[in-house]
Each structure stands twice: as C-alpha cells, then as structure tokens.
Amino acid sequence: MSAYASFDAKPSSVGWLSASNGLTLSTIPRGSKTESISGSEFGETFKIKWTPASDTFTHRVYWHILTEKEHQWVLVDTGLINQCSFKVPIELCSKIPSEGQTTLTVSLETYAGETKIWDEIKTYTIKVPTSVAPTIESKTITEGNSSLPGEFRGLWVQSISRPKISINAKGIYGSTIKSIKTTFEEASYDGNEVIFNPIKADGQIKSKTIVTDSRGRTTEYIHTYNVVPYHEPQIKSLTFAFCDVNGRPDPSGTFIKITTSGNIASVNNTNLRVLNVKWRKTNIAEFLK
C-alpha cells in the first residue's frame, strides 16, 4: 500500500513535497468449514469435525430438523475448537408421522473473541431407524364357525373350522395404522378382525398378518394351525338279506339283516359313529326308522 502527503516546504515559498512507503497487512482468516459428519438416524450420535481457520477462533454449533418454523435451532455447545457430537432425540420422529426421513440442518458459527465472523450452514438427510415400526399390542384367534360340533371344540378341523383372527395394532412416534392384511391358504383378508374360509388342507397351516403404518413400516405376525384331517362319512358297501329274529339267514324270514362297511374321520377320536337305518315301502313316500 502507498501513502502520500503534501505541505509547504518553506514559509516564503510554495511547493510540494511527496513521500511514499509500503505497508503489508496481515491476512484476515475466514470462517472454519466442516470437513466431515458421521451419523444418519434419529437417536444416533452425530459427530462433526472441522479444521479451524485460525488457532484463536472458537465455534458454536446448532442444529434443527425440518424448517426453522417447524423446529427451532438447538445449541450443541459454545467455545468449541474442532469437533463436537450431538444426538437428535428419537422422539422427534413424531414430527414426521408419514415419512421415513427428513432434513437435518447444521450451523457452524466461527467466533473471533466475542464477534461472530462466519456462519456455515449445511443440510443432511436424517432417517427414521428401521426399528421404529408399528407394534401388535394383542391378537386373538378363535373358532369362527358357530356350527362346529361340540365334540370338535378346541380343534382345528379340516373343511369345517373357520379361524377368526383379531389384531390390535398401534403406531409409534406419531405414526398411524394404515392397513392390516392377512393371508391364509392363498386368500387375502383386510381388516383388524376377519374370519377365514373353511380350512382346505390338514397338517400345519400358517396365516401371515402384515401391519403397515403411515410411514410405510411393517410388522409381521405368523400363526401356525395344527389342522386335524376330516372327510365326510363314506359307505363302501351295503348288503341286505332276509333272516330270522336272531339274524340267521332265512329266505322265508320276516326280518332283514343289513350289513355295511365304510369309514369316518377320527378327528382325534372325538368323532361319534352313529348308523341310522330307515326304510319304506315302495308305495309310501316317507322313510321309517
């Protein structure tokens, strides 16, 4: 830099005297800048590092999610040198009940003494942890076929039983339940309380319930049914012949002996076996026992 001055050299004469000199000014360092940040989820520790633009500088760090109107700045600390750590409370997931992520804004302020000389603002993505998912508070599975024979109560019986499932689900950190879908034997059912079609197969059959919340997060519940085989009674043969009162064959007898063979499903030895025989004359419409 050059400097100039003028003045009278003598009281009796007029003239100019000039002088020049050089002056070197020290460089004024600018504000510090972020080098790295680690962390990506609510409830997780974020760590920020920066290189101070001067050894004499101190720093303050603030953060907020969403916008300033939706969430105020939070001060991490003052008098910081080159790094800091902070957590975004997981409870703040409630600010985004229908989203899986949002914006995290971080402000790095540089101070020379008590004077703020720089403010670096950067934005990052912060995510809702995958562990934040809807919960199934309770579930109830009962027989939905009110016509099920009393002997079969407590059993899942092929072709007869119709399981009824009731699900009580709840969102978390502001989310709401969007859907409850259950699949069973290739059929799909919507709602928190459903009754299945009669069970087609026997053995171990599974139902799968998927609960989805407003963030699109899901929770599954799988239930296994041990289904007892069942089929309708089968008559394989039926013969009859005249006989006497003691059942001995007698072509002239006035009694008829009926012999049958067949089978019924055991249903864990609970199925009662009853044979009812009715007859009628050819010219009478009604059967008699």
Rosetta blueprint (number, residue, H / E / L):
1 M L
2 S L
3 A L
4 Y L
5 A L
6 S L
7 F L
8 D L
9 A L
10 K E
11 P L
12 S L
13 S E
14 V L
15 G L
16 W L
17 L L
18 S L
19 A L
20 S L
21 N L
22 G L
23 L L
24 T L
25 L L
26 S L
27 T L
28 I L
29 P L
30 R L
31 G L
32 S L
33 K E
34 T E
35 E E
36 S E
37 I E
38 S E
39 G L
40 S L
41 E E
42 F L
43 G L
44 E L
45 T E
46 F E
47 K E
48 I E
49 K E
50 W E
51 T E
52 P L
53 A L
54 S L
55 D L
56 T L
57 F L
58 T E
59 H E
60 R E
61 V E
62 Y E
63 W E
64 H E
65 I E
66 L L
67 T L
68 E L
69 K L
70 E L
71 H L
72 Q L
73 W L
74 V E
75 L E
76 V E
77 D E
78 T E
79 G E
80 L E
81 I L
82 N L
83 Q E
84 C E
85 S E
86 F E
87 K E
88 V L
89 P L
90 I H
91 E H
92 L H
93 C H
94 S H
95 K H
96 I L
97 P L
98 S L
99 E L
100 G L
101 Q E
102 T E
103 T E
104 L E
105 T E
106 V E
107 S E
108 L E
109 E E
110 T E
111 Y E
112 A E
113 G L
114 E L
115 T E
116 K E
117 I E
118 W E
119 D E
120 E E
121 I E
122 K E
123 T E
124 Y E
125 T E
126 I E
127 K E
128 V L
129 P L
130 T L
131 S L
132 V L
133 A L
134 P L
135 T E
136 I E
137 E E
138 S E
139 K E
140 T E
141 I E
142 T E
143 E E
144 G L
145 N L
146 S L
147 S L
148 L L
149 P L
150 G H
151 E H
152 F H
153 R L
154 G L
155 L L
156 W E
157 V E
158 Q L
159 S L
160 I L
161 S L
162 R L
163 P E
164 K E
165 I E
166 S E
167 I E
168 N E
169 A E
170 K E
171 G L
172 I L
173 Y L
174 G L
175 S L
176 T L
177 I E
178 K E
179 S E
180 I E
181 K E
182 T E
183 T E
184 F E
185 E L
186 E L
187 A E
188 S E
189 Y E
190 D E
191 G L
192 N L
193 E E
194 V E
195 I E
196 F L
197 N L
198 P L
199 I L
200 K L
201 A L
202 D L
203 G E
204 Q E
205 I E
206 K E
207 S E
208 K E
209 T E
210 I E
211 V E
212 T E
213 D E
214 S L
215 R L
216 G L
217 R L
218 T E
219 T E
220 E E
221 Y E
222 I E
223 H E
224 T E
225 Y E
226 N E
227 V E
228 V E
229 P L
230 Y L
231 H L
232 E L
233 P L
234 Q E
235 I E
236 K E
237 S E
238 L E
239 T E
240 F E
241 A E
242 F E
243 C E
244 D L
245 V L
246 N L
247 G L
248 R L
249 P E
250 D L
251 P L
252 S L
253 G L
254 T L
255 F E
256 I E
257 K E
258 I E
259 T E
260 T E
261 S E
262 G E
263 N E
264 I L
265 A L
266 S L
267 V L
268 N L
269 N L
270 T L
271 N L
272 L L
273 R L
274 V L
275 L L
276 N L
277 V L
278 K L
279 W E
280 R L
281 K L
282 T L
283 N L
284 I L
285 A L
286 E L
287 F L
288 L E
289 K L
